[in-house]
Amino acid sequence: MCDLITRMPKPPENRKSFDALIELVSALRGPEGCPWDLEQNHKTLAPYTIEESFELVEAIESQNDQSLKDELGDVLFQVALHSQLAHERGAFQIDDVLENLNTKMIRRHPHVFSDQKVKNSEEVWQNWEKIKKAEKNQKAAGFGIPLQLPALQTAYKIGVKCEKSGFDWSNTSDVMAKVFEEIEELKVEIQSQDQEKTAEELGDVLFSLAQLARHLKLEPEQVLRKANKKFETRYFHMLKIAENEGLEFEKLVPEEKEKLWKKVKEQTLGS
């Protein structure tokens, strides 16, 4: 990436203005703009858009307001940059994005912007889905879930949509039973050493666990992210203990590594 300030003839003065962002992005894509930004298109930017969205989630989880402010800005920059690319090819510009968004939010909230009444958030959700379906005129098969969503999050959303149609387990105990049933089927395929069927049954286990999380009022993607972070913290804590004790971790036998792991778990209990 290049130095934006030195390459921009006139940096925007009021940097708290939304217009300043549009001016900045336009300059980056201008004749004397940044070579990296000039090379980009919607497809090349897609991975960065996804990455920035996940970094925003991480900032939310960290409960750090400075990080949240930074990451919200990065996501907003992606919106502005994609809008600028669309403007350059004559498709639409940021004003159209804003108009479309505002119109859609008003249309999807008739209980706020018209005289429609709702009893609770459940009715809000039902109305939202009906309006979305009417907007998209959904005739093709499928749940309408973005393909780029993580698979675990998609499994959760599939369950939510099935729940709304009444196709769901009646209680958590029934879901637990299904999880154990799928694990038993996975054990059979592991013993058979059929890789394809093992993969299928493992997928069924993961899908069932996502539904268990839903019944427990938990979002499985967030639950797993937290578990990943906990493991990462404990793992590197374990390596640090080994280093402090003058041990070469890679050369330790499994029993010694397990002993270190248990020590870390005791020290980080609750974290």
C-alpha positions, 0 to 999 in steps of 0.5 A: 500500500502507498502513502495516501497523504503524499499521493493525494493532491488535496486531502479532505479537510473535514475528516469527520464528514462522510463526503470526505471518505467518498472524496478520499476513495475517489482520489485513490482511484484517480489518475494520480491515485494509489497503484494498488487501489487502481488495480482492484476490482470487485472480485479482487477486493472480495477476500478483503471484504470478508477479512474486514468483516471477521476482524470487526467481529473480533473487535466486538468480541474483544469489547475494545472500543478503539478496535471497534472504531477502527474495524467499523471504519475498515468495513465502511471503507470497503463499502465506499470502495466497491461503490466507487468501482460501480460508479466508474463502470456506470452501474450505481454510486454511493448515493444509490446504495444509501437510498436503496438501504434506507428504502429497504429498511423502511419497507422491512419495518412496517411496524415502525414506519406504518400502522402495522402492529406486532406483539414481539420480536418473533413477529418482527422476524416472521414479517421480515422473512415474508417481505424478503421473500416477496422482494426476491420473488423466491421461486428457486429451491434453497434457503437463500443463505450466502454461499460465503458464510462459514459452514457452521453458521450456515448450518445454524441458519438452516436450522432457524429457517426450518424451525420457523416452518415447524420442521424441528426437534421439540426439545433439547433432549431430542437434539442431544439424542440425535447428536449421540445417534450421529456419533454412533454412526460416525464410529461405524464408518471410522471402523469401516475405514470408508473415507467418503462415508466417514466424512459424510457422517462427520458432517452430520455430527457437526450439523447436529451440534449446530442445531444443539447450539441453536436449541441452547440459544447459542450461536455455534460460530461464536461458541467455536471462535471462543473455544479456538481462542481458549485453546490458542491461549492455553497452547502457547501458555503451555509452550511458555511453561516448557521454555521456563522449565528448560524443556524442548517441547517437541522432544517431550513424550506424550505423557509429559506434554499431557502433564504440561497441558493439565498444569495450564488448564489448572492455571487458566481455569475459567479463562 
